[in-house]
């Protein structure tokens, strides 16, 4: 076996980062590396691929994997790069690591007839303090809840780190839930947005995500009028599904680099949808307010999907449209388009980030699929959710 100089440099960097960490952090990083190793082993299994995506041929599955999460031809190198990233100070695999936020992270799982999914919940310090006081006096003030759905190959910790959503939620007093897609359900940990069963109310993965949302609402003081769902890529497509199927549960939707509801029904149509050729089912009776982010250089999910997500929210062709160009200092230019109802309220907000690819705009480079040069999608989504009605 020949190890390239580049690969060896990655090994040295990962090792140096690991040695600088305290013992507890080191154990966390090693756990994460073992998970990565398990991922590589599982990905090598052809039977696992056939069991989760669809009954497609091997060439189609390979193309789907490459398109959906940008996997390289060197998974061992990718694993080392990931190990080096999570070993950096402040990585979110352990909430107790340096630069952790004052709130707490709760780990739990939810099970129904469709299966079991684990999830993590960030409880801001302000909400935890109110809950402690409420135990002795009145009930705690209800807080907003945001459900965040990660993209392919990601997990709740990586997604929380890359989006920086917990830090913003701490300031806003918002609970943030991160459901985790299981590798048994999809080898690449993609939410199965393209499966017909996962596009039905009360069935499949939507029923599990809705169940997680309802469980958190039952256990914590949550304002039922301020429950939102957002996601990236496959998670963004699933967020669009959740907003369509459960308009009584969620108040607004955020989709970053995702696809519209029922854009595909199997593997071939999923591949077509990601290229911009998607299905157009009948529009839902009621469309929730939506904020959409998409890079115009996205070669994984065509930006036409973002246009379609917004277009489906338009009910009247004569609604007011405001176009606001902008520029991030030393970063990307962008175009923000607001779609207003006749009463002036915004029901759709569309951000096109010029020059950005398939990445969370304004995200933290320590997380995967982020672009720090773009406008801050996390801050924009929280602001939109607070004002959306």
BATORTI-265768 format. One record per residue (C-alpha): residue number from 1; residue in one letter; x, y, z. Coordinates in steps of 0.25 Angstrom, whole numbers. Layout:
! residues N
<site rovo="NUM" gufi="a" x="X" y="Y" z="Z"/>
...
//
This chain:
! residues 389
<site rovo="1" gufi="x" x="0" y="0" z="0"/>
<site rovo="2" gufi="x" x="5" y="14" z="-4"/>
<site rovo="3" gufi="x" x="2" y="26" z="4"/>
<site rovo="4" gufi="x" x="3" y="39" z="-3"/>
<site rovo="5" gufi="x" x="10" y="51" z="3"/>
<site rovo="6" gufi="x" x="-4" y="58" z="4"/>
<site rovo="7" gufi="x" x="-10" y="47" z="11"/>
<site rovo="8" gufi="x" x="1" y="46" z="21"/>
<site rovo="9" gufi="x" x="0" y="61" z="24"/>
<site rovo="10" gufi="x" x="-14" y="59" z="27"/>
<site rovo="11" gufi="x" x="-11" y="48" z="37"/>
<site rovo="12" gufi="x" x="0" y="57" z="44"/>
<site rovo="13" gufi="x" x="-10" y="68" z="45"/>
<site rovo="14" gufi="x" x="-21" y="60" z="50"/>
<site rovo="15" gufi="x" x="-12" y="54" z="60"/>
<site rovo="16" gufi="x" x="-6" y="67" z="65"/>
<site rovo="17" gufi="x" x="-20" y="72" z="67"/>
<site rovo="18" gufi="x" x="-24" y="60" z="75"/>
<site rovo="19" gufi="x" x="-12" y="61" z="84"/>
<site rovo="20" gufi="x" x="-15" y="76" z="88"/>
<site rovo="21" gufi="x" x="-29" y="72" z="93"/>
<site rovo="22" gufi="x" x="-32" y="67" z="107"/>
<site rovo="23" gufi="x" x="-35" y="52" z="110"/>
<site rovo="24" gufi="x" x="-50" y="54" z="109"/>
<site rovo="25" gufi="x" x="-50" y="61" z="96"/>
<site rovo="26" gufi="x" x="-40" y="51" z="90"/>
<site rovo="27" gufi="x" x="-50" y="40" z="93"/>
<site rovo="28" gufi="x" x="-60" y="47" z="86"/>
<site rovo="29" gufi="x" x="-52" y="49" z="74"/>
<site rovo="30" gufi="x" x="-48" y="34" z="74"/>
<site rovo="31" gufi="x" x="-63" y="31" z="75"/>
<site rovo="32" gufi="x" x="-65" y="39" z="63"/>
<site rovo="33" gufi="x" x="-54" y="33" z="55"/>
<site rovo="34" gufi="x" x="-59" y="19" z="58"/>
<site rovo="35" gufi="x" x="-73" y="24" z="53"/>
<site rovo="36" gufi="x" x="-66" y="29" z="40"/>
<site rovo="37" gufi="x" x="-59" y="15" z="39"/>
<site rovo="38" gufi="x" x="-73" y="8" z="40"/>
<site rovo="39" gufi="x" x="-78" y="17" z="29"/>
<site rovo="40" gufi="x" x="-67" y="13" z="20"/>
<site rovo="41" gufi="x" x="-70" y="-1" z="23"/>
<site rovo="42" gufi="x" x="-85" y="0" z="21"/>
<site rovo="43" gufi="x" x="-83" y="8" z="8"/>
<site rovo="44" gufi="x" x="-75" y="-4" z="2"/>
<site rovo="45" gufi="x" x="-87" y="-13" z="3"/>
<site rovo="46" gufi="x" x="-95" y="-13" z="-10"/>
<site rovo="47" gufi="x" x="-107" y="-19" z="-3"/>
<site rovo="48" gufi="x" x="-109" y="-7" z="6"/>
<site rovo="49" gufi="x" x="-109" y="2" z="-6"/>
<site rovo="50" gufi="x" x="-120" y="-6" z="-12"/>
<site rovo="51" gufi="x" x="-128" y="-6" z="1"/>
<site rovo="52" gufi="x" x="-130" y="9" z="3"/>
<site rovo="53" gufi="x" x="-130" y="17" z="-10"/>
<site rovo="54" gufi="x" x="-138" y="9" z="-20"/>
<site rovo="55" gufi="x" x="-137" y="-3" z="-29"/>
<site rovo="56" gufi="x" x="-127" y="4" z="-38"/>
<site rovo="57" gufi="x" x="-114" y="-1" z="-45"/>
<site rovo="58" gufi="x" x="-101" y="0" z="-39"/>
<site rovo="59" gufi="x" x="-96" y="11" z="-49"/>
<site rovo="60" gufi="x" x="-109" y="20" z="-45"/>
<site rovo="61" gufi="x" x="-106" y="18" z="-30"/>
<site rovo="62" gufi="x" x="-92" y="22" z="-32"/>
<site rovo="63" gufi="x" x="-96" y="35" z="-40"/>
<site rovo="64" gufi="x" x="-107" y="38" z="-29"/>
<site rovo="65" gufi="x" x="-97" y="37" z="-18"/>
<site rovo="66" gufi="x" x="-87" y="46" z="-25"/>
<site rovo="67" gufi="x" x="-98" y="56" z="-28"/>
<site rovo="68" gufi="x" x="-104" y="56" z="-15"/>
<site rovo="69" gufi="x" x="-93" y="58" z="-5"/>
<site rovo="70" gufi="x" x="-80" y="60" z="-14"/>
<site rovo="71" gufi="x" x="-73" y="48" z="-9"/>
<site rovo="72" gufi="x" x="-58" y="47" z="-14"/>
<site rovo="73" gufi="x" x="-51" y="35" z="-20"/>
<site rovo="74" gufi="x" x="-43" y="34" z="-7"/>
<site rovo="75" gufi="x" x="-52" y="31" z="5"/>
<site rovo="76" gufi="x" x="-40" y="28" z="14"/>
<site rovo="77" gufi="x" x="-34" y="42" z="11"/>
<site rovo="78" gufi="x" x="-48" y="48" z="13"/>
<site rovo="79" gufi="x" x="-49" y="41" z="27"/>
<site rovo="80" gufi="x" x="-36" y="47" z="31"/>
<site rovo="81" gufi="x" x="-40" y="61" z="27"/>
<site rovo="82" gufi="x" x="-53" y="59" z="35"/>
<site rovo="83" gufi="x" x="-45" y="54" z="47"/>
<site rovo="84" gufi="x" x="-36" y="66" z="46"/>
<site rovo="85" gufi="x" x="-48" y="76" z="45"/>
<site rovo="86" gufi="x" x="-55" y="70" z="57"/>
<site rovo="87" gufi="x" x="-42" y="70" z="65"/>
<site rovo="88" gufi="x" x="-41" y="85" z="64"/>
<site rovo="89" gufi="x" x="-45" y="93" z="77"/>
<site rovo="90" gufi="x" x="-60" y="96" z="78"/>
<site rovo="91" gufi="x" x="-65" y="84" z="70"/>
<site rovo="92" gufi="x" x="-79" y="81" z="73"/>
<site rovo="93" gufi="x" x="-77" y="66" z="75"/>
<site rovo="94" gufi="x" x="-77" y="68" z="90"/>
<site rovo="95" gufi="x" x="-85" y="80" z="95"/>
<site rovo="96" gufi="x" x="-75" y="81" z="107"/>
<site rovo="97" gufi="x" x="-63" y="84" z="98"/>
<site rovo="98" gufi="x" x="-57" y="98" z="99"/>
<site rovo="99" gufi="x" x="-65" y="110" z="94"/>
<site rovo="100" gufi="x" x="-78" y="102" z="96"/>
<site rovo="101" gufi="x" x="-90" y="110" z="98"/>
<site rovo="102" gufi="x" x="-97" y="112" z="112"/>
<site rovo="103" gufi="x" x="-109" y="104" z="108"/>
<site rovo="104" gufi="x" x="-110" y="89" z="109"/>
<site rovo="105" gufi="x" x="-111" y="78" z="99"/>
<site rovo="106" gufi="x" x="-122" y="67" z="101"/>
<site rovo="107" gufi="x" x="-120" y="53" z="94"/>
<site rovo="108" gufi="x" x="-133" y="45" z="91"/>
<site rovo="109" gufi="x" x="-140" y="36" z="81"/>
<site rovo="110" gufi="x" x="-154" y="35" z="76"/>
<site rovo="111" gufi="x" x="-161" y="22" z="71"/>
<site rovo="112" gufi="x" x="-173" y="19" z="63"/>
<site rovo="113" gufi="x" x="-178" y="9" z="53"/>
<site rovo="114" gufi="x" x="-169" y="15" z="42"/>
<site rovo="115" gufi="x" x="-156" y="13" z="51"/>
<site rovo="116" gufi="x" x="-147" y="20" z="61"/>
<site rovo="117" gufi="x" x="-139" y="32" z="59"/>
<site rovo="118" gufi="x" x="-129" y="38" z="70"/>
<site rovo="119" gufi="x" x="-129" y="53" z="71"/>
<site rovo="120" gufi="x" x="-122" y="64" z="79"/>
<site rovo="121" gufi="x" x="-129" y="76" z="85"/>
<site rovo="122" gufi="x" x="-122" y="89" z="88"/>
<site rovo="123" gufi="x" x="-128" y="96" z="100"/>
<site rovo="124" gufi="x" x="-123" y="110" z="102"/>
<site rovo="125" gufi="x" x="-119" y="115" z="116"/>
<site rovo="126" gufi="x" x="-130" y="125" z="117"/>
<site rovo="127" gufi="x" x="-141" y="114" z="115"/>
<site rovo="128" gufi="x" x="-134" y="105" z="124"/>
<site rovo="129" gufi="x" x="-134" y="115" z="135"/>
<site rovo="130" gufi="x" x="-148" y="119" z="133"/>
<site rovo="131" gufi="x" x="-152" y="104" z="134"/>
<site rovo="132" gufi="x" x="-145" y="103" z="147"/>
<site rovo="133" gufi="x" x="-152" y="115" z="153"/>
<site rovo="134" gufi="x" x="-165" y="110" z="147"/>
<site rovo="135" gufi="x" x="-164" y="97" z="156"/>
<site rovo="136" gufi="x" x="-165" y="106" z="168"/>
<site rovo="137" gufi="x" x="-175" y="116" z="163"/>
<site rovo="138" gufi="x" x="-182" y="118" z="150"/>
<site rovo="139" gufi="x" x="-181" y="111" z="137"/>
<site rovo="140" gufi="x" x="-169" y="115" z="128"/>
<site rovo="141" gufi="x" x="-171" y="124" z="116"/>
<site rovo="142" gufi="x" x="-173" y="116" z="103"/>
<site rovo="143" gufi="x" x="-161" y="117" z="94"/>
<site rovo="144" gufi="x" x="-160" y="116" z="79"/>
<site rovo="145" gufi="x" x="-156" y="102" z="73"/>
<site rovo="146" gufi="x" x="-148" y="100" z="61"/>
<site rovo="147" gufi="x" x="-146" y="86" z="55"/>
<site rovo="148" gufi="x" x="-133" y="85" z="46"/>
<site rovo="149" gufi="x" x="-131" y="74" z="36"/>
<site rovo="150" gufi="x" x="-117" y="71" z="32"/>
<site rovo="151" gufi="x" x="-112" y="68" z="18"/>
<site rovo="152" gufi="x" x="-106" y="55" z="13"/>
<site rovo="153" gufi="x" x="-93" y="50" z="20"/>
<site rovo="154" gufi="x" x="-96" y="59" z="31"/>
<site rovo="155" gufi="x" x="-101" y="57" z="46"/>
<site rovo="156" gufi="x" x="-107" y="66" z="56"/>
<site rovo="157" gufi="x" x="-94" y="71" z="62"/>
<site rovo="158" gufi="x" x="-87" y="74" z="49"/>
<site rovo="159" gufi="x" x="-100" y="82" z="44"/>
<site rovo="160" gufi="x" x="-101" y="89" z="57"/>
<site rovo="161" gufi="x" x="-86" y="93" z="56"/>
<site rovo="162" gufi="x" x="-87" y="97" z="41"/>
<site rovo="163" gufi="x" x="-100" y="105" z="42"/>
<site rovo="164" gufi="x" x="-96" y="112" z="56"/>
<site rovo="165" gufi="x" x="-111" y="111" z="59"/>
<site rovo="166" gufi="x" x="-109" y="108" z="74"/>
<site rovo="167" gufi="x" x="-102" y="121" z="76"/>
<site rovo="168" gufi="x" x="-113" y="129" z="69"/>
<site rovo="169" gufi="x" x="-124" y="121" z="77"/>
<site rovo="170" gufi="x" x="-117" y="124" z="90"/>
<site rovo="171" gufi="x" x="-119" y="139" z="87"/>
<site rovo="172" gufi="x" x="-133" y="137" z="82"/>
<site rovo="173" gufi="x" x="-137" y="127" z="93"/>
<site rovo="174" gufi="x" x="-141" y="117" z="83"/>
<site rovo="175" gufi="x" x="-141" y="102" z="84"/>
<site rovo="176" gufi="x" x="-134" y="95" z="73"/>
<site rovo="177" gufi="x" x="-136" y="80" z="70"/>
<site rovo="178" gufi="x" x="-127" y="72" z="60"/>
<site rovo="179" gufi="x" x="-133" y="59" z="56"/>
<site rovo="180" gufi="x" x="-122" y="49" z="51"/>
<site rovo="181" gufi="x" x="-124" y="40" z="39"/>
<site rovo="182" gufi="x" x="-120" y="26" z="42"/>
<site rovo="183" gufi="x" x="-110" y="19" z="33"/>
<site rovo="184" gufi="x" x="-119" y="7" z="33"/>
<site rovo="185" gufi="x" x="-129" y="15" z="26"/>
<site rovo="186" gufi="x" x="-120" y="21" z="16"/>
<site rovo="187" gufi="x" x="-105" y="18" z="15"/>
<site rovo="188" gufi="x" x="-101" y="32" z="12"/>
<site rovo="189" gufi="x" x="-110" y="38" z="23"/>
<site rovo="190" gufi="x" x="-119" y="45" z="13"/>
<site rovo="191" gufi="x" x="-133" y="47" z="17"/>
<site rovo="192" gufi="x" x="-142" y="39" z="7"/>
<site rovo="193" gufi="x" x="-149" y="51" z="0"/>
<site rovo="194" gufi="x" x="-150" y="43" z="-13"/>
<site rovo="195" gufi="x" x="-158" y="31" z="-8"/>
<site rovo="196" gufi="x" x="-173" y="31" z="-10"/>
<site rovo="197" gufi="x" x="-176" y="26" z="4"/>
<site rovo="198" gufi="x" x="-167" y="37" z="10"/>
<site rovo="199" gufi="x" x="-176" y="47" z="4"/>
<site rovo="200" gufi="x" x="-189" y="43" z="11"/>
<site rovo="201" gufi="x" x="-195" y="49" z="23"/>
<site rovo="202" gufi="x" x="-195" y="39" z="35"/>
<site rovo="203" gufi="x" x="-185" y="30" z="28"/>
<site rovo="204" gufi="x" x="-170" y="28" z="26"/>
<site rovo="205" gufi="x" x="-160" y="38" z="31"/>
<site rovo="206" gufi="x" x="-169" y="50" z="31"/>
<site rovo="207" gufi="x" x="-177" y="43" z="42"/>
<site rovo="208" gufi="x" x="-165" y="41" z="50"/>
<site rovo="209" gufi="x" x="-160" y="55" z="49"/>
<site rovo="210" gufi="x" x="-174" y="60" z="52"/>
<site rovo="211" gufi="x" x="-174" y="51" z="64"/>
<site rovo="212" gufi="x" x="-161" y="56" z="69"/>
<site rovo="213" gufi="x" x="-166" y="70" z="68"/>
<site rovo="214" gufi="x" x="-179" y="67" z="76"/>
<site rovo="215" gufi="x" x="-171" y="60" z="86"/>
<site rovo="216" gufi="x" x="-162" y="72" z="89"/>
<site rovo="217" gufi="x" x="-175" y="81" z="89"/>
<site rovo="218" gufi="x" x="-181" y="71" z="100"/>
<site rovo="219" gufi="x" x="-168" y="71" z="108"/>
<site rovo="220" gufi="x" x="-164" y="86" z="108"/>
<site rovo="221" gufi="x" x="-171" y="99" z="108"/>
<site rovo="222" gufi="x" x="-172" y="102" z="93"/>
<site rovo="223" gufi="x" x="-181" y="112" z="86"/>
<site rovo="224" gufi="x" x="-189" y="104" z="76"/>
<site rovo="225" gufi="x" x="-190" y="117" z="68"/>
<site rovo="226" gufi="x" x="-175" y="117" z="66"/>
<site rovo="227" gufi="x" x="-171" y="104" z="62"/>
<site rovo="228" gufi="x" x="-162" y="103" z="49"/>
<site rovo="229" gufi="x" x="-155" y="93" z="40"/>
<site rovo="230" gufi="x" x="-142" y="96" z="32"/>
<site rovo="231" gufi="x" x="-132" y="87" z="25"/>
<site rovo="232" gufi="x" x="-120" y="86" z="15"/>
<site rovo="233" gufi="x" x="-120" y="78" z="2"/>
<site rovo="234" gufi="x" x="-128" y="65" z="5"/>
<site rovo="235" gufi="x" x="-131" y="71" z="18"/>
<site rovo="236" gufi="x" x="-137" y="83" z="11"/>
<site rovo="237" gufi="x" x="-145" y="75" z="2"/>
<site rovo="238" gufi="x" x="-150" y="68" z="14"/>
<site rovo="239" gufi="x" x="-153" y="81" z="21"/>
<site rovo="240" gufi="x" x="-162" y="85" z="8"/>
<site rovo="241" gufi="x" x="-169" y="71" z="10"/>
<site rovo="242" gufi="x" x="-172" y="74" z="25"/>
<site rovo="243" gufi="x" x="-177" y="88" z="22"/>
<site rovo="244" gufi="x" x="-186" y="82" z="11"/>
<site rovo="245" gufi="x" x="-192" y="70" z="19"/>
<site rovo="246" gufi="x" x="-192" y="77" z="33"/>
<site rovo="247" gufi="x" x="-197" y="91" z="32"/>
<site rovo="248" gufi="x" x="-204" y="90" z="45"/>
<site rovo="249" gufi="x" x="-191" y="87" z="52"/>
<site rovo="250" gufi="x" x="-181" y="96" z="46"/>
<site rovo="251" gufi="x" x="-183" y="111" z="44"/>
<site rovo="252" gufi="x" x="-172" y="114" z="33"/>
<site rovo="253" gufi="x" x="-161" y="106" z="25"/>
<site rovo="254" gufi="x" x="-147" y="109" z="22"/>
<site rovo="255" gufi="x" x="-140" y="101" z="10"/>
<site rovo="256" gufi="x" x="-126" y="103" z="7"/>
<site rovo="257" gufi="x" x="-121" y="96" z="-6"/>
<site rovo="258" gufi="x" x="-133" y="87" z="-6"/>
<site rovo="259" gufi="x" x="-144" y="82" z="-15"/>
<site rovo="260" gufi="x" x="-159" y="84" z="-15"/>
<site rovo="261" gufi="x" x="-170" y="75" z="-10"/>
<site rovo="262" gufi="x" x="-171" y="62" z="-18"/>
<site rovo="263" gufi="x" x="-161" y="66" z="-28"/>
<site rovo="264" gufi="x" x="-158" y="51" z="-30"/>
<site rovo="265" gufi="x" x="-163" y="38" z="-27"/>
<site rovo="266" gufi="x" x="-152" y="28" z="-30"/>
<site rovo="267" gufi="x" x="-137" y="28" z="-33"/>
<site rovo="268" gufi="x" x="-137" y="32" z="-48"/>
<site rovo="269" gufi="x" x="-147" y="44" z="-45"/>
<site rovo="270" gufi="x" x="-138" y="48" z="-33"/>
<site rovo="271" gufi="x" x="-126" y="49" z="-42"/>
<site rovo="272" gufi="x" x="-135" y="57" z="-52"/>
<site rovo="273" gufi="x" x="-140" y="66" z="-41"/>
<site rovo="274" gufi="x" x="-126" y="69" z="-36"/>
<site rovo="275" gufi="x" x="-123" y="74" z="-50"/>
<site rovo="276" gufi="x" x="-135" y="83" z="-50"/>
<site rovo="277" gufi="x" x="-145" y="74" z="-57"/>
<site rovo="278" gufi="x" x="-155" y="71" z="-46"/>
<site rovo="279" gufi="x" x="-169" y="67" z="-45"/>
<site rovo="280" gufi="x" x="-180" y="78" z="-42"/>
<site rovo="281" gufi="x" x="-192" y="72" z="-34"/>
<site rovo="282" gufi="x" x="-204" y="80" z="-31"/>
<site rovo="283" gufi="x" x="-201" y="91" z="-21"/>
<site rovo="284" gufi="x" x="-205" y="89" z="-7"/>
<site rovo="285" gufi="x" x="-218" y="96" z="-2"/>
<site rovo="286" gufi="x" x="-210" y="105" z="8"/>
<site rovo="287" gufi="x" x="-196" y="108" z="6"/>
<site rovo="288" gufi="x" x="-187" y="112" z="18"/>
<site rovo="289" gufi="x" x="-178" y="124" z="18"/>
<site rovo="290" gufi="x" x="-164" y="120" z="12"/>
<site rovo="291" gufi="x" x="-150" y="125" z="12"/>
<site rovo="292" gufi="x" x="-141" y="119" z="1"/>
<site rovo="293" gufi="x" x="-126" y="120" z="0"/>
<site rovo="294" gufi="x" x="-119" y="114" z="-13"/>
<site rovo="295" gufi="x" x="-105" y="117" z="-19"/>
<site rovo="296" gufi="x" x="-106" y="120" z="-34"/>
<site rovo="297" gufi="x" x="-93" y="111" z="-36"/>
<site rovo="298" gufi="x" x="-99" y="99" z="-29"/>
<site rovo="299" gufi="x" x="-96" y="87" z="-38"/>
<site rovo="300" gufi="x" x="-102" y="77" z="-28"/>
<site rovo="301" gufi="x" x="-117" y="82" z="-27"/>
<site rovo="302" gufi="x" x="-120" y="91" z="-39"/>
<site rovo="303" gufi="x" x="-124" y="106" z="-35"/>
<site rovo="304" gufi="x" x="-137" y="104" z="-43"/>
<site rovo="305" gufi="x" x="-142" y="96" z="-31"/>
<site rovo="306" gufi="x" x="-141" y="109" z="-22"/>
<site rovo="307" gufi="x" x="-149" y="116" z="-32"/>
<site rovo="308" gufi="x" x="-160" y="106" z="-32"/>
<site rovo="309" gufi="x" x="-160" y="105" z="-17"/>
<site rovo="310" gufi="x" x="-164" y="120" z="-17"/>
<site rovo="311" gufi="x" x="-173" y="120" z="-29"/>
<site rovo="312" gufi="x" x="-182" y="109" z="-22"/>
<site rovo="313" gufi="x" x="-184" y="119" z="-11"/>
<site rovo="314" gufi="x" x="-190" y="130" z="-20"/>
<site rovo="315" gufi="x" x="-205" y="130" z="-20"/>
<site rovo="316" gufi="x" x="-208" y="143" z="-27"/>
<site rovo="317" gufi="x" x="-200" y="147" z="-40"/>
<site rovo="318" gufi="x" x="-201" y="162" z="-36"/>
<site rovo="319" gufi="x" x="-194" y="160" z="-22"/>
<site rovo="320" gufi="x" x="-184" y="171" z="-20"/>
<site rovo="321" gufi="x" x="-169" y="167" z="-22"/>
<site rovo="322" gufi="x" x="-157" y="174" z="-17"/>
<site rovo="323" gufi="x" x="-143" y="171" z="-22"/>
<site rovo="324" gufi="x" x="-132" y="175" z="-13"/>
<site rovo="325" gufi="x" x="-117" y="173" z="-18"/>
<site rovo="326" gufi="x" x="-106" y="172" z="-8"/>
<site rovo="327" gufi="x" x="-92" y="169" z="-5"/>
<site rovo="328" gufi="x" x="-85" y="162" z="6"/>
<site rovo="329" gufi="x" x="-72" y="170" z="10"/>
<site rovo="330" gufi="x" x="-60" y="162" z="3"/>
<site rovo="331" gufi="x" x="-71" y="151" z="0"/>
<site rovo="332" gufi="x" x="-82" y="147" z="-10"/>
<site rovo="333" gufi="x" x="-92" y="156" z="-16"/>
<site rovo="334" gufi="x" x="-106" y="152" z="-15"/>
<site rovo="335" gufi="x" x="-120" y="155" z="-19"/>
<site rovo="336" gufi="x" x="-132" y="155" z="-9"/>
<site rovo="337" gufi="x" x="-146" y="155" z="-14"/>
<site rovo="338" gufi="x" x="-158" y="158" z="-5"/>
<site rovo="339" gufi="x" x="-172" y="153" z="-9"/>
<site rovo="340" gufi="x" x="-183" y="161" z="-2"/>
<site rovo="341" gufi="x" x="-197" y="158" z="0"/>
<site rovo="342" gufi="x" x="-207" y="169" z="-2"/>
<site rovo="343" gufi="x" x="-207" y="173" z="12"/>
<site rovo="344" gufi="x" x="-192" y="175" z="11"/>
<site rovo="345" gufi="x" x="-187" y="163" z="19"/>
<site rovo="346" gufi="x" x="-176" y="154" z="13"/>
<site rovo="347" gufi="x" x="-180" y="140" z="10"/>
<site rovo="348" gufi="x" x="-167" y="136" z="2"/>
<site rovo="349" gufi="x" x="-153" y="141" z="2"/>
<site rovo="350" gufi="x" x="-143" y="136" z="-8"/>
<site rovo="351" gufi="x" x="-128" y="138" z="-7"/>
<site rovo="352" gufi="x" x="-119" y="135" z="-19"/>
<site rovo="353" gufi="x" x="-105" y="135" z="-14"/>
<site rovo="354" gufi="x" x="-96" y="138" z="-27"/>
<site rovo="355" gufi="x" x="-84" y="129" z="-28"/>
<site rovo="356" gufi="x" x="-87" y="120" z="-17"/>
<site rovo="357" gufi="x" x="-89" y="105" z="-19"/>
<site rovo="358" gufi="x" x="-96" y="94" z="-11"/>
<site rovo="359" gufi="x" x="-93" y="99" z="3"/>
<site rovo="360" gufi="x" x="-100" y="106" z="15"/>
<site rovo="361" gufi="x" x="-98" y="121" z="13"/>
<site rovo="362" gufi="x" x="-90" y="128" z="23"/>
<site rovo="363" gufi="x" x="-87" y="115" z="31"/>
<site rovo="364" gufi="x" x="-75" y="111" z="39"/>
<site rovo="365" gufi="x" x="-64" y="105" z="32"/>
<site rovo="366" gufi="x" x="-62" y="95" z="43"/>
<site rovo="367" gufi="x" x="-75" y="88" z="38"/>
<site rovo="368" gufi="x" x="-77" y="81" z="25"/>
<site rovo="369" gufi="x" x="-84" y="88" z="13"/>
<site rovo="370" gufi="x" x="-82" y="102" z="17"/>
<site rovo="371" gufi="x" x="-78" y="115" z="10"/>
<site rovo="372" gufi="x" x="-74" y="126" z="20"/>
<site rovo="373" gufi="x" x="-74" y="136" z="9"/>
<site rovo="374" gufi="x" x="-89" y="137" z="7"/>
<site rovo="375" gufi="x" x="-99" y="144" z="15"/>
<site rovo="376" gufi="x" x="-103" y="137" z="28"/>
<site rovo="377" gufi="x" x="-114" y="128" z="24"/>
<site rovo="378" gufi="x" x="-117" y="124" z="39"/>
<site rovo="379" gufi="x" x="-119" y="138" z="44"/>
<site rovo="380" gufi="x" x="-128" y="141" z="32"/>
<site rovo="381" gufi="x" x="-136" y="129" z="35"/>
<site rovo="382" gufi="x" x="-138" y="132" z="49"/>
<site rovo="383" gufi="x" x="-142" y="146" z="46"/>
<site rovo="384" gufi="x" x="-152" y="142" z="35"/>
<site rovo="385" gufi="x" x="-158" y="131" z="45"/>
<site rovo="386" gufi="x" x="-160" y="142" z="55"/>
<site rovo="387" gufi="x" x="-167" y="151" z="46"/>
<site rovo="388" gufi="x" x="-175" y="141" z="37"/>
<site rovo="389" gufi="x" x="-190" y="139" z="39"/>
//
